[in-house]
Structures are given as structure tokens and as C-alpha cells.
């Protein structure tokens, strides 16, 4: 694991974006990461934000590893967000 990328336990549901958002700290700077409701439902099932947050928490390590790879590969969107699919 790259120690320059840290993931604090601050995930939350974003109603406007319809996703679970979670921060990554990269060299002291925050990068916003997200996983959409559609992706969460496809990966883990569930039909509510509460279920998707719980799924995120259950699979945190794998999702953070995936986000770390996307950050390392500079896969940010035009607004600087990392979206897992």
C-alpha cells in the first residue's frame, strides 16, 4: 500500500450526485472519490443509500485499493474526482 495515499473513514451519501463519496489524502491534499448508486447496486445489491453505505463499509479495503490505483493512474474527471465504476 502506498503510504502517501490515506483514506480517512469519512464516507457519506451525496444525494445530489447519487453516490457514496469518500476522501483520499494524497501528499497532504484531499482528492474526492465516489461510487455511484448504480455501480453500488450492480456490485453489491441493495436499493437504499443506507444499504450502499453499509456495503461500502464491508468492502472498504478493496474499494480503497481500487481508488488508490485510479489515483496513481491519474484517472480524475474534469472536476478532479475519482469515480469508481
ZIPE-V71503 format. One record per pair of residues at least 4 apart in sequence whose C-alpha atoms are under 6 Angstrom apart, sorted by the first residue. I is the first residue (numbers start at 1). J is the second residue. Records with the same first field share a line. If there is no record, write none. Layout:
I = J ; J
This chain:
4 = 26 ; 27
5 = 25 ; 26
6 = 24 ; 25
7 = 24
11 = 21 ; 22
12 = 20 ; 21
13 = 19 ; 20
14 = 18 ; 19
18 = 36 ; 37
19 = 35 ; 36 ; 37
20 = 34 ; 35
21 = 33 ; 34
22 = 33
23 = 31 ; 32 ; 33
24 = 30 ; 31
25 = 29 ; 30
32 = 81
33 = 81 ; 82 ; 83
34 = 83
35 = 83 ; 84
37 = 41
39 = 85
40 = 44
41 = 45 ; 46
46 = 51
56 = 60
60 = 64
64 = 68
70 = 75
76 = 80 ; 81 ; 82
77 = 81
